[in-house]
Amino acid sequence: MNRNDFKQLLKRYVAGTATDEEKALIDHWYDLLYNDSLTALSEVELNAIEQEMWDSIEQEAQLAKEPISHQKTPVGRMIFRWAAAAAALTAIAFGVYSLFSPAQPSVAYKQGKEQNKLTEVANTSSATKEVQLEDGTLIRLQPAARLAYPNHFTADKREVYLDGEAFFNVAKDPAKPFLVHSGNLVTQVLGTSFTIKPDKETNQVIVSVKTGRVAVFEDTKKITLNNEQKKNNGIIITPNQKVVYDEETRHFTTSLVENPEPVLTDEGSNIAPFSFSFEEANLSTVLETLSKFYGIDILVENENIYQCRFTGNITTQSLYEKLSAICQATNHQYEIKGTKILIKGRGCN
């Protein structure tokens, strides 16, 4: 966005012809400046802006060794105030626009979009943007994310391209696998919900699953694999699991998500309710209940651990808080081993 673009945007805003998205952007710029429109600036505020602008101009002029003449006539002062305010707003506008506008998409994304002649939606706002595809799939784009998709899917698959972070709640259709291309990765599902989150600072892509199963593998159209690599290409993850793909080393690492949630059924509801109020219950029963509720394997390093007993109500705690309470009460420790949890200790006789 250059100065002329910004000027035209302000004209549309004043004339009432700006889009809702443009209005929201202008309102956000105003909020950043003084939490109000420019017409409400006080005398003190205008003086402060004027002084800041003159200081900046004088510094530039001093470097160029050019004299600066301050115009102090009433008309000149008023014009300068508005010019200074507009300049300050413009500077903020450029920063905000850069913050919320998607960066240049990856080469893989642009190629996929152009070669397949796909429709694009970009989230230029500071809030999540929802997109619903023709099959009923719901996608929540995070700020600065882009999605390229066909208006109509083919008969045998549903294929989209993503640049940025997004949550997918894919409509179930076993006859048409759903494929998400993100950089050099492909995420394939039949009907499930998951999140794809790239981390450009670490050159990693994180895929985490909320429901169902997801296969994550390298895109053989972008990366050449030998026969052995093709046999071992990718990872399958299930609810409360995530995979981190390092784009430099091309290595997949699986683990549990930061905050595991109760497993959901295909219909999106919780599995049959479990009671987390225990009275002298064997740890075998307690751990089996947790395992089923969160869909996570919980192992013990010593079979005697199952003989220990636990009393307490841990209904409202998160999974890791539940485990901490159990381990503290029974003098054990737990460790996260990849996508499983290991309970360590001597156990009970």
Phi and psi in degrees as a GROMACS rama.xvg file:
@    title "Ramachandran Plot"
@    xaxis  label "Phi"
@    yaxis  label "Psi"
@TYPE xy
-98.1117  -176.727  ASN-2
-62.1299  -38.4324  ARG-3
-65.8782  -40.747  ASN-4
-59.9472  -43.506  ASP-5
-65.0734  -40.0692  PHE-6
-62.5745  -43.8102  LYS-7
-66.7717  -35.1408  GLN-8
-64.3166  -42.8463  LEU-9
-63.814  -38.181  LEU-10
-62.6053  -43.0571  LYS-11
-65.022  -35.5086  ARG-12
-64.6733  -47.0351  TYR-13
-66.0136  -37.7317  VAL-14
-77.5377  -10.7837  ALA-15
81.0354  16.8993  GLY-16
-104.906  2.31693  THR-17
-71.4542  151.073  ALA-18
-71.9322  165.624  THR-19
-59.6752  -37.702  ASP-20
-66.2764  -41.5615  GLU-21
-67.3636  -40.0974  GLU-22
-61.0326  -42.7027  LYS-23
-62.9931  -37.9194  ALA-24
-66.8383  -44.398  LEU-25
-62.1035  -45.6088  ILE-26
-59.3712  -38.3067  ASP-27
-67.2823  -39.4701  HIS-28
-60.9983  -45.0466  TRP-29
-60.5034  -42.6842  TYR-30
-61.6024  -39.3246  ASP-31
-65.5307  -32.767  LEU-32
-76.5331  -60.6194  LEU-33
-145.106  16.0403  TYR-34
58.2337  26.2704  ASN-35
-164.257  173.057  ASP-36
-76.6057  164.256  SER-37
-63.1339  -28.1765  LEU-38
-67.3465  -13.3979  THR-39
-100.828  7.99462  ALA-40
-65.0844  136.448  LEU-41
-81.9978  169.285  SER-42
-60.5935  -41.4631  GLU-43
-63.6218  -42.3471  VAL-44
-65.0909  -42.6181  GLU-45
-63.1513  -40.7509  LEU-46
-62.986  -40.2386  ASN-47
-64.3407  -42.4294  ALA-48
-63.6565  -44.1581  ILE-49
-59.6163  -44.3874  GLU-50
-64.1726  -42.3559  GLN-51
-61.8954  -41.9185  GLU-52
-67.6167  -42.7858  MET-53
-63.9897  -38.4163  TRP-54
-60.3408  -44.0441  ASP-55
-63.7912  -44.5973  SER-56
-64.4912  -41.7394  ILE-57
-64.3419  -38.0103  GLU-58
-63.8651  -43.7547  GLN-59
-64.2043  -40.9668  GLU-60
-67.8414  -36.6239  ALA-61
-63.5848  -39.0613  GLN-62
-64.1768  -37.2139  LEU-63
-88.0825  -3.44318  ALA-64
57.0964  45.6096  LYS-65
-116.475  134.085  GLU-66
-71.3065  147.699  PRO-67
-114.775  130.364  ILE-68
-106.422  119.54  SER-69
-82.5784  123.222  HIS-70
-92.6647  118.766  GLN-71
-112.914  12.1142  LYS-72
-67.0922  152.71  THR-73
-55.2737  -45.0722  PRO-74
-67.033  -45.8062  VAL-75
-62.4192  -38.8363  GLY-76
-64.174  -42.4994  ARG-77
-65.2606  -42.8473  MET-78
-63.2577  -41.1872  ILE-79
-65.5458  -39.1915  PHE-80
-58.7266  -46.2912  ARG-81
-68.9561  -36.0277  TRP-82
-65.7471  -41.0772  ALA-83
-64.6664  -44.3294  ALA-84
-62.3576  -42.3275  ALA-85
-64.6272  -40.2796  ALA-86
-65.4465  -40.9313  ALA-87
-63.4504  -42.6947  ALA-88
-63.9831  -39.8989  LEU-89
-61.9416  -41.9387  THR-90
-62.3539  -42.7133  ALA-91
-66.314  -38.9265  ILE-92
-59.0886  -44.0412  ALA-93
-60.3865  -40.5142  PHE-94
-66.615  -44.7629  GLY-95
-66.5947  -41.9693  VAL-96
-60.6443  -41.2984  TYR-97
-66.7982  -34.2146  SER-98
-68.464  -44.1021  LEU-99
-96.5811  -12.4012  PHE-100
-83.5482  137.971  SER-101
-60.4185  139.835  PRO-102
-70.5296  173.521  ALA-103
-59.133  127.886  GLN-104
-67.3665  163.216  PRO-105
-67.9831  160.858  SER-106
-61.8661  -40.9942  VAL-107
-61.0532  -40.8137  ALA-108
-65.6786  -46.7731  TYR-109
-63.2676  -40.0705  LYS-110
-64.2149  -43.8927  GLN-111
-63.2191  -40.9451  GLY-112
-65.7224  -46.7013  LYS-113
-73.4651  -42.7282  GLU-114
-66.0775  -33.1638  GLN-115
-99.8336  2.06454  ASN-116
51.8388  57.9866  LYS-117
-94.6802  157.66  LEU-118
-82.0214  142.615  THR-119
-120.046  141.555  GLU-120
-128.477  132.278  VAL-121
-121.548  137.754  ALA-122
-93.1209  101.179  ASN-123
-98.4919  8.40568  THR-124
-97.0005  178.099  SER-125
-95.493  2.76075  SER-126
-117.114  169.13  ALA-127
-67.4497  140.988  THR-128
-116.82  126.451  LYS-129
-93.7994  138.331  GLU-130
-131.265  129.64  VAL-131
-114.432  126.316  GLN-132
-87.8976  170.509  LEU-133
-63.3026  -24.895  GLU-134
-86.2645  -0.351343  ASP-135
97.9157  -4.98898  GLY-136
-62.9826  131.465  THR-137
-106.633  130.614  LEU-138
-125.534  131.984  ILE-139
-110.078  107.516  ARG-140
-84.472  130.633  LEU-141
-78.3868  161.617  GLN-142
-51.2184  137.259  PRO-143
75.8967  7.7312  ALA-144
-91.1846  155.341  ALA-145
-129.365  149.514  ARG-146
-135.74  131.983  LEU-147
-117.154  129.049  ALA-148
-149.282  156.833  TYR-149
-82.3933  149.866  PRO-150
-66.6049  -29.241  ASN-151
-137.838  129.329  HIS-152
-75.3001  157.781  PHE-153
-75.2073  176.406  THR-154
-73.6847  -22.0897  ALA-155
-115.446  -8.73413  ASP-156
-159.86  161.905  LYS-157
-120.185  119.113  ARG-158
-131.274  127.061  GLU-159
-134.146  165.013  VAL-160
-123.558  134.989  TYR-161
-123.777  137.852  LEU-162
-129.332  109.668  ASP-163
113.217  -165.251  GLY-164
-101.482  140.097  GLU-165
-157.502  152.19  ALA-166
-106.699  132.457  PHE-167
-114.608  130.695  PHE-168
-118.048  94.1591  ASN-169
-84.155  129.752  VAL-170
-65.9581  137.882  ALA-171
-75.2664  128.573  LYS-172
-159.216  88.3902  ASP-173
-56.5302  -26.2565  PRO-174
-77.3855  -16.1775  ALA-175
-130.705  92.3446  LYS-176
-56.3728  145.439  PRO-177
-102.24  123.14  PHE-178
-118.326  128.882  LEU-179
-114.954  118.585  VAL-180
-93.0754  123.278  HIS-181
-138.291  102.97  SER-182
64.5362  -126.484  GLY-183
-94.1607  8.43773  ASN-184
-105.963  151.085  LEU-185
-124.489  130.149  VAL-186
-110.352  122.719  THR-187
-118.616  132.507  GLN-188
-142.427  166.06  VAL-189
-103.633  -40.4792  LEU-190
-173.698  107.753  GLY-191
-168.428  -177.693  THR-192
-130.595  136.05  SER-193
-159.402  168.099  PHE-194
-124.764  137.197  THR-195
-114.794  124.417  ILE-196
-134.997  108.519  LYS-197
-82.2581  146.506  PRO-198
-121.456  99.8613  ASP-199
-70.0616  -24.436  LYS-200
-69.2884  -37.0111  GLU-201
-103.509  0.112035  THR-202
56.6765  44.2858  ASN-203
-124.396  155.22  GLN-204
-124.598  130.191  VAL-205
-113.646  125.352  ILE-206
-116.404  122.015  VAL-207
-123.5  143.41  SER-208
-107.924  134.774  VAL-209
-100.047  -45.2327  LYS-210
-137.984  154.101  THR-211
77.7948  -160.933  GLY-212
-124.598  145.264  ARG-213
-132.988  134.531  VAL-214
-103.47  128.261  ALA-215
-120.217  124.797  VAL-216
-149.655  163.703  PHE-217
-73.9301  142.874  GLU-218
-78.7199  111.198  ASP-219
-70.0393  -10.7876  THR-220
-79.0549  -18.4397  LYS-221
-111.413  -24.8686  LYS-222
-125.878  132.157  ILE-223
-84.9342  124.711  THR-224
-117.822  142.728  LEU-225
-81.0902  177.238  ASN-226
-60.9803  -40.018  ASN-227
-67.1171  -41.3566  GLU-228
-65.3746  -36.2142  GLN-229
-62.9452  -35.6816  LYS-230
-68.0062  -30.6904  LYS-231
-112.559  25.6446  ASN-232
-81.2651  108.104  ASN-233
105.996  175.663  GLY-234
-137.97  146.209  ILE-235
-109.194  126.885  ILE-236
-123.03  154.228  ILE-237
-122.337  178.488  THR-238
-50.6659  139.609  PRO-239
70.5031  12.3446  ASN-240
-110.871  156.045  GLN-241
-140.163  156.14  LYS-242
-125.578  135.935  VAL-243
-109.708  121.882  VAL-244
-107.39  121.371  TYR-245
-90.0375  115.871  ASP-246
-69.0713  -24.6832  GLU-247
-80.7249  -48.5975  GLU-248
-88.3935  -13.2897  THR-249
58.5773  39.8562  ARG-250
-109.864  137.93  HIS-251
-100.207  133.057  PHE-252
-127.677  123.369  THR-253
-102.054  147.491  THR-254
-161.891  -177.882  SER-255
-87.6563  153.945  LEU-256
-69.7592  164.142  VAL-257
-65.8075  -33.3612  GLU-258
-136.788  83.6604  ASN-259
-56.6038  141.299  PRO-260
-117.189  160.897  GLU-261
-56.4093  141.765  PRO-262
-66.7363  139.084  VAL-263
-104.496  153.33  LEU-264
-79.5565  175.307  THR-265
-61.2508  -25.821  ASP-266
-84.0562  -2.64508  GLU-267
90.9847  4.74366  GLY-268
-101.254  163.466  SER-269
-67.8638  153.865  ASN-270
-66.6007  173.725  ILE-271
-49.1534  135.306  ALA-272
-61.7199  142.888  PRO-273
-116.122  148.734  PHE-274
-93.6198  131.264  SER-275
-111.791  26.8013  PHE-276
-107.476  112.977  SER-277
-115.363  145.475  PHE-278
-131.04  104.531  GLU-279
50.6498  44.1849  GLU-280
-89.7252  141.276  ALA-281
-62.8493  145.176  ASN-282
-63.8659  -23.1706  LEU-283
-60.0265  -41.3556  SER-284
-71.3674  -43.2813  THR-285
-62.3862  -48.45  VAL-286
-69.7702  -34.8495  LEU-287
-65.2361  -37.8788  GLU-288
-63.4927  -45.536  THR-289
-62.8886  -43.1388  LEU-290
-60.1711  -45.0046  SER-291
-69.4661  -39.5569  LYS-292
-67.3099  -37.2698  PHE-293
-103.848  -3.75925  TYR-294
65.4113  32.8041  GLY-295
-123.873  134.115  ILE-296
-71.6522  126.418  ASP-297
-117.331  115.28  ILE-298
-108.264  162.69  LEU-299
-124.575  144.984  VAL-300
-85.068  -11.7281  GLU-301
-141.161  122.215  ASN-302
-59.0351  -25.2517  GLU-303
-65.3854  -17.8881  ASN-304
-61.9962  -34.5363  ILE-305
-61.7772  -23.3913  TYR-306
-81.3532  -13.3656  GLN-307
-68.8662  155.855  CYS-308
-117.311  150.161  ARG-309
-134.073  136.426  PHE-310
-126.004  128.673  THR-311
160.048  161.279  GLY-312
-110.753  110.985  ASN-313
-118.904  32.2174  ILE-314
-63.6065  -41.4705  THR-315
-87.8211  -9.60552  THR-316
-79.3981  156.856  GLN-317
-71.7668  171.523  SER-318
-57.6426  -49.06  LEU-319
-68.5406  -30.5681  TYR-320
-69.3282  -37.6515  GLU-321
-60.9106  -47.0308  LYS-322
-63.4765  -38.8197  LEU-323
-63.4153  -41.6249  SER-324
-64.288  -43.1653  ALA-325
-64.5935  -46.2017  ILE-326
-66.987  -37.3661  CYS-327
-65.5167  -39.6513  GLN-328
-72.3663  -26.9721  ALA-329
-111.508  6.03448  THR-330
61.5973  51.408  ASN-331
-129.154  177.169  HIS-332
-133.224  154.784  GLN-333
-123.337  148.843  TYR-334
-133.583  146.331  GLU-335
-92.6167  119.421  ILE-336
-115.594  92.7273  LYS-337
65.1114  -115.678  GLY-338
-103.094  13.13  THR-339
-123.522  166.017  LYS-340
-120.317  132.617  ILE-341
-113.344  128.1  LEU-342
-97.8245  126.469  ILE-343
-116.662  145.208  LYS-344
154.681  179.218  GLY-345
-81.0849  -23.7259  ARG-346
81.307  -169.612  GLY-347
-131.26  148.324  CYS-348
